[in-house]
């Protein structure tokens, strides 16, 4: 039996937002395996899929930038919300994004180019800052969207989406698709992009939830097929009902504009970052004691 440490419980709690006692029990039932424990919590109906669970936020800004047939989304973190409102920090974010576009979204090259600027801003403002991540997409047409904008082009959620094609109709739906991504946060662009291991895990979670108990094999097969289709509709961008017309899928809307999705990236500020780790660790340690 693996040792169920405070750190393991803490990690599972971040991943699923389940209660600490539930996380401890899930880990004990699954020999300390984080993914198996997360699936166990879902099977028991304690949490939703990890991709939909709430995550601890961090401060800073997300921004988007476009170049020739390419777009980048950039996240720069700071310690407090107050810094995000600082004009010097906002200028740093804009400068970093411009450099990221110039360097075609290469994180290492961008970091090397802006590290002195980041250090100088840290020295001026007196708060730690980190260039966390950069994502790039390429395509014929690039569209961006910022949700909860603090200032124009910078906010809490940033989306960049690339659509191939030359039809002017694409220009009419491109930003709407970006807005859809911000609202629905798909994990994959197409069904072909889905890891087969993830599909099998989803089937296992569904079956072990008890939903198919006592059903004939042919009925179970249809139920599982229906569940996977529903999961695709939740997780795959092309298969999701379009937020502005749910009678159509995103794939249908793009196809009607004579376009084809080429790529997307969506950053949620602070997604997956834990704050006040020491306090939470102490809380978990007390529970274990």
C-alpha positions as CSV (number, residue, x, y, z in Angstrom):
1,X,0.0,0.0,0.0
2,X,1.5,3.3,-1.1
3,X,1.9,6.0,1.6
4,X,-0.9,8.6,1.4
5,X,1.0,11.8,2.0
6,X,-0.3,15.3,2.5
7,X,1.2,16.2,-0.8
8,X,-0.8,13.5,-2.6
9,X,-4.0,14.6,-1.0
10,X,-3.2,18.2,-1.8
11,X,-2.5,17.3,-5.5
12,X,-5.7,15.4,-5.9
13,X,-7.7,18.1,-4.3
14,X,-6.3,20.6,-6.8
15,X,-7.1,18.3,-9.7
16,X,-10.7,17.6,-8.7
17,X,-11.8,20.1,-6.1
18,X,-13.2,17.3,-4.0
19,X,-13.1,17.4,-0.2
20,X,-10.0,16.4,1.6
21,X,-11.5,13.3,3.3
22,X,-12.9,12.2,-0.1
23,X,-9.5,12.7,-1.6
24,X,-7.8,10.7,1.1
25,X,-10.3,7.8,0.7
26,X,-9.9,7.8,-3.1
27,X,-6.2,7.6,-2.8
28,X,-6.4,4.8,-0.2
29,X,-8.8,2.9,-2.5
30,X,-6.4,3.3,-5.5
31,X,-3.0,2.7,-3.9
32,X,-2.0,6.4,-4.2
33,X,-2.5,6.6,-8.0
34,X,-3.7,10.2,-8.7
35,X,-5.4,9.5,-12.0
36,X,-7.1,6.3,-10.7
37,X,-8.3,8.2,-7.6
38,X,-9.7,11.0,-9.7
39,X,-11.6,8.5,-11.9
40,X,-12.8,6.8,-8.7
41,X,-14.2,10.1,-7.4
42,X,-16.1,10.6,-10.7
43,X,-17.4,7.0,-10.6
44,X,-18.8,7.7,-7.1
45,X,-20.4,10.9,-8.4
46,X,-18.3,13.1,-6.0
47,X,-16.8,15.3,-8.7
48,X,-17.3,16.1,-12.4
49,X,-14.5,15.4,-15.0
50,X,-11.3,17.0,-13.9
51,X,-11.3,19.2,-17.0
52,X,-14.5,20.8,-15.7
53,X,-13.5,21.1,-12.0
54,X,-12.7,24.4,-10.5
55,X,-9.1,25.3,-10.2
56,X,-7.2,27.6,-7.9
57,X,-6.5,31.0,-9.6
58,X,-3.3,33.1,-9.7
59,X,-2.8,36.7,-10.5
60,X,-1.4,38.5,-13.5
61,X,-2.7,38.8,-17.1
62,X,-3.4,36.8,-20.2
63,X,-3.0,38.5,-23.5
64,X,-3.2,37.7,-27.2
65,X,-1.3,38.9,-30.2
66,X,-1.5,38.3,-34.0
67,X,1.2,38.2,-36.7
68,X,1.2,37.0,-40.3
69,X,-0.9,33.8,-40.4
70,X,-0.1,33.2,-36.8
71,X,-1.4,34.1,-33.3
72,X,-0.1,33.7,-29.8
73,X,-1.7,33.7,-26.3
74,X,0.6,34.6,-23.5
75,X,0.3,34.3,-19.7
76,X,2.4,36.4,-17.3
77,X,1.8,35.9,-13.6
78,X,2.3,38.1,-10.6
79,X,1.7,37.7,-6.9
80,X,-1.4,39.9,-6.4
81,X,-4.4,41.2,-8.3
82,X,-3.1,44.7,-7.6
83,X,-0.1,44.3,-9.9
84,X,-2.3,43.5,-12.9
85,X,-3.7,47.0,-12.6
86,X,-0.2,48.5,-12.7
87,X,0.6,50.2,-16.0
88,X,4.2,49.2,-15.8
89,X,3.2,45.5,-15.5
90,X,0.7,45.9,-18.4
91,X,3.4,47.4,-20.6
92,X,5.6,44.4,-19.7
93,X,2.9,42.0,-20.7
94,X,2.4,43.8,-24.1
95,X,6.2,43.9,-24.7
96,X,6.5,40.1,-23.9
97,X,3.6,39.3,-26.2
98,X,5.1,41.3,-29.0
99,X,8.4,39.5,-28.6
100,X,6.6,36.1,-28.5
101,X,4.9,36.9,-31.8
102,X,8.2,38.1,-33.3
103,X,9.9,34.8,-32.2
104,X,7.0,32.6,-33.5
105,X,5.8,31.6,-30.1
106,X,9.1,30.0,-29.1
107,X,9.0,30.0,-25.3
108,X,12.7,29.6,-24.5
109,X,13.7,32.2,-27.1
110,X,11.1,34.7,-25.8
111,X,12.1,34.1,-22.2
112,X,15.8,34.7,-23.0
113,X,14.8,37.9,-24.8
114,X,12.6,39.4,-22.0
115,X,14.2,38.1,-18.8
116,X,16.0,41.4,-18.1
117,X,12.8,43.3,-18.7
118,X,11.0,41.0,-16.3
119,X,13.7,41.4,-13.7
120,X,13.7,45.2,-14.1
121,X,9.9,45.3,-13.6
122,X,10.2,43.1,-10.5
123,X,12.7,45.5,-9.1
124,X,10.5,48.5,-9.8
125,X,7.2,47.0,-8.5
126,X,8.7,44.8,-5.8
127,X,6.6,41.7,-6.6
128,X,7.7,38.4,-8.2
129,X,6.6,37.8,-11.8
130,X,6.8,34.8,-14.1
131,X,6.3,34.2,-17.8
132,X,4.3,31.1,-17.4
133,X,3.4,29.9,-20.9
134,X,3.0,30.8,-24.6
135,X,0.9,28.9,-27.2
136,X,0.9,29.5,-30.9
137,X,-1.4,28.6,-33.8
138,X,-1.0,29.0,-37.5
139,X,-3.6,29.4,-40.3
140,X,-5.0,31.5,-43.1
141,X,-7.0,33.6,-40.7
142,X,-6.4,34.3,-37.0
143,X,-9.0,35.4,-34.5
144,X,-8.6,36.4,-30.9
145,X,-10.8,37.0,-27.9
146,X,-10.2,38.3,-24.3
147,X,-12.7,37.6,-21.6
148,X,-13.0,39.7,-18.5
149,X,-10.6,42.3,-20.0
150,X,-9.0,44.5,-17.4
151,X,-7.7,46.7,-20.2
152,X,-8.1,46.3,-24.0
153,X,-6.4,43.0,-25.1
154,X,-5.6,41.8,-21.6
155,X,-7.7,39.9,-19.1
156,X,-8.4,36.6,-17.4
157,X,-9.1,34.3,-20.4
158,X,-7.4,34.6,-23.7
159,X,-8.2,32.7,-26.9
160,X,-6.6,32.5,-30.3
161,X,-8.1,30.4,-33.1
162,X,-6.8,29.7,-36.6
163,X,-9.2,28.9,-39.5
164,X,-8.0,28.0,-42.9
165,X,-9.9,29.4,-45.9
166,X,-10.3,32.6,-47.8
167,X,-14.0,33.1,-47.8
168,X,-15.2,36.4,-46.3
169,X,-17.8,34.4,-44.3
170,X,-15.0,33.2,-42.1
171,X,-14.4,36.8,-40.9
172,X,-18.0,36.9,-39.8
173,X,-17.8,33.8,-37.5
174,X,-14.1,33.7,-36.5
175,X,-14.4,35.9,-33.4
176,X,-17.6,34.1,-32.4
177,X,-15.8,30.8,-32.5
178,X,-13.1,32.3,-30.3
179,X,-15.8,33.4,-27.9
180,X,-17.3,29.9,-28.0
181,X,-13.9,28.5,-27.0
182,X,-13.7,30.9,-24.0
183,X,-17.1,29.8,-22.8
184,X,-16.8,26.0,-23.4
185,X,-13.0,25.4,-23.0
186,X,-12.7,22.4,-25.2
187,X,-9.8,20.0,-24.6
188,X,-9.3,18.8,-28.2
189,X,-9.9,20.3,-31.6
190,X,-11.0,17.1,-33.5
191,X,-12.0,13.6,-32.5
192,X,-8.8,12.5,-34.2
193,X,-6.8,14.5,-31.6
194,X,-8.3,12.6,-28.7
195,X,-5.9,10.2,-27.0
196,X,-7.3,6.6,-27.3
197,X,-6.2,6.1,-23.7
198,X,-8.5,8.9,-22.6
199,X,-11.4,7.4,-24.5
200,X,-10.9,4.0,-22.8
201,X,-10.7,5.7,-19.4
202,X,-13.9,7.5,-20.1
203,X,-15.6,4.2,-21.0
204,X,-14.3,2.6,-17.8
205,X,-15.5,5.5,-15.6
206,X,-19.0,5.3,-17.2
207,X,-19.2,1.5,-16.8
208,X,-17.9,1.5,-13.3
209,X,-20.3,4.2,-12.2
210,X,-23.0,1.6,-12.2
211,X,-25.0,3.2,-15.1
212,X,-24.9,0.0,-17.1
213,X,-25.4,-2.5,-14.3
214,X,-27.7,-5.4,-15.2
215,X,-28.1,-4.4,-18.8
216,X,-27.7,-6.8,-21.7
217,X,-24.4,-6.6,-23.5
218,X,-25.8,-5.1,-26.7
219,X,-27.6,-2.4,-24.6
220,X,-24.4,-1.7,-22.7
221,X,-22.5,-1.3,-26.0
222,X,-25.0,1.3,-27.2
223,X,-25.0,3.1,-23.8
224,X,-21.2,3.4,-23.9
225,X,-21.3,4.6,-27.5
226,X,-23.8,7.2,-26.5
227,X,-21.7,8.3,-23.5
228,X,-18.6,8.7,-25.7
229,X,-20.5,10.7,-28.2
230,X,-21.8,12.9,-25.5
231,X,-18.2,13.2,-24.1
232,X,-17.0,14.3,-27.5
233,X,-19.7,16.9,-27.6
234,X,-18.4,18.3,-24.3
235,X,-14.6,18.0,-24.9
236,X,-14.0,18.3,-28.7
237,X,-14.3,21.7,-30.2
238,X,-15.6,20.5,-33.6
239,X,-18.3,18.4,-32.0
240,X,-19.5,21.0,-29.4
241,X,-22.9,22.6,-30.0
242,X,-22.1,26.2,-31.2
243,X,-22.8,28.5,-28.3
244,X,-24.7,31.0,-30.5
245,X,-26.7,28.4,-32.3
246,X,-26.8,25.0,-30.4
247,X,-28.7,23.3,-33.3
248,X,-25.3,23.3,-35.1
249,X,-21.9,22.0,-34.2
250,X,-18.8,24.2,-34.4
251,X,-17.6,22.0,-37.3
252,X,-20.9,22.8,-39.1
253,X,-20.7,26.5,-38.5
254,X,-17.1,26.7,-39.8
255,X,-17.9,24.5,-42.8
256,X,-20.8,26.7,-43.8
257,X,-18.3,29.6,-43.9
258,X,-16.2,27.5,-46.2
259,X,-13.5,27.2,-43.6
260,X,-11.6,24.5,-41.7
261,X,-10.3,24.8,-38.1
262,X,-6.5,24.8,-38.1
263,X,-5.8,25.2,-34.4
264,X,-6.7,26.9,-31.2
265,X,-5.3,27.8,-27.7
266,X,-7.2,29.0,-24.6
267,X,-5.5,30.2,-21.4
268,X,-7.4,30.7,-18.2
269,X,-5.4,33.0,-15.9
270,X,-3.8,30.9,-13.1
271,X,-5.3,27.7,-14.2
272,X,-3.8,24.8,-12.3
273,X,-1.6,27.1,-10.1
274,X,-2.0,26.6,-6.4
275,X,-1.7,29.6,-4.1
276,X,-1.0,29.6,-0.3
277,X,0.4,26.1,-0.6
278,X,1.9,26.1,2.9
279,X,-1.5,26.9,4.5
280,X,-3.3,24.1,2.6
281,X,-0.5,21.7,3.3
282,X,-0.7,22.4,7.0
283,X,-4.5,21.9,6.8
284,X,-4.1,18.5,5.1
285,X,-1.3,17.5,7.5
286,X,-3.5,18.2,10.5
287,X,-6.2,16.0,9.0
288,X,-3.8,13.2,8.5
289,X,-2.6,13.5,12.1
